[in-house]
Amino acid sequence: MNIKISKKILQNALSNVSRAILPNSPVPAMQGILLSAYDSKLVLLASSSNISIKIELSNTLNENCNLTIMQEGKILMDARYLNEVVRKSDGETISLEIIDGQLVKIFTDNTEYKINGLNPNDYPAIDFESKDSKAFKLNSLDFTKLVNSTVFATSDSEVRPELTGLHLIFNHNSLKAVATDSFRLSQNEIAIESDINLEVNVPKKALIEITRIFAADEMVNVRLSQSMIQFSNENILVQSRLIEGEYPKTDRLIPTNFVLTMDFDKRVLQNSIDRSLFIKSEGINIVKLNYENDNLSIKSDSNEVGSSYQDLPFLKADGKDLKIAFSGNYVEDALKVINASKVSLNFSGELTAFVIKNEKEPNEIHLILPYRVYD
């Protein structure tokens, strides 16, 4: 293999394809990036057990790519060294040439590295064929908004693997995302053009990387089967395995009748919660909210740290007096992703889950379980 290419184009592609790699993979080959030059294009491939990313670079697909292939071929290179060398090399173009077996010379006009590569035949075959899959398109920004407004509520515990991913419900022309760790739940929904009726669990890491890679406002191709999901545009393909296991039926958990509904300026509520977060008991910040005689206050206390008390202004209240305790961190997490100036807190009772709603997005719902505390 002997190629020359724009350093900027190659560096950006390496950064994206490296998102699939697990640095501590027990298989050395899987810590590498497979580079293949053929048919006037350079293909970069990286994979882990969960996610695979393939990027094609060519003068047709990539503006200012300046790709020249003097000799076709392929090489497997450790992602750490390859990224570092390309990043630190100066000049607008960079050349890669296999000069002796698996020794690769990487050079510009002023710099030169000789880096040991790996045998490309040691790289496992990645199956990107999407047999028995269904295809449709969706807007990347809409999907990013959907993921960002929910994925933070997934579980970090592997006790129930299905809860570590985002549950996607494709129901003809809608796509609903649901995340829960059993203590809180977030869901949102967007419209799509599709006749698919299927529910899948997608790993959290894969979705985060997908939203980072497809960051531009574009229509993205999606292929979906019972075992995998693919996202692609003209030159990037990201494939993720799905998580096995039946996701809990969460619709019945969301209350619809409330004894107290309160509207807030989101920033005021967020700042008030934030002021009490450092007061923790056994690592948990518990906020005690008290609405009484049309006055609202919140307090937090801890034997180790101390206590805080605040009068909390609100915009409107409709309902009866109520006391409730909840995780301040969970409320703050929800408020961070809500893109609105006003939010509402909707309470069904002192010991039942309450709902945070976005005034602009009726499909966006965040549910939080309360704590049972004794004053």
Secondary structure, 3 states (H helix, E strand, C coil): CEEEEEHHHHHHHHHHHHHHCCCCCCCHHHHEEEEEEECCEEEEEEECCCEEEEEEECCCCCCCCCCEEEECEEEEEEHHHHHHHHHHCCCCEEEEEEEECCEEEEECCCCEEEEECECHHHCCCCCCCCCCCEEEEEEHHHHHHHHHCCHHHCCCCCCCHHHHEEEEEEEEEEEEEEEECCCEEEEEEEEEEEEEEEEEEEEHHHHHHHHHHCCCCCEEEEEECCCEEEEECCCEEEEEECCCCCCCCCHHHCCCCCCEEEEEEHHHHHHHHHCCCCCCECCECEEEEEEECCEEEEEEEECCCEEEEEECCCCEEEECCEEEEEEHHHHHHHHHHCCCCEEEEEECCCCCCEEEEECCCCCCEEEECCECCCC
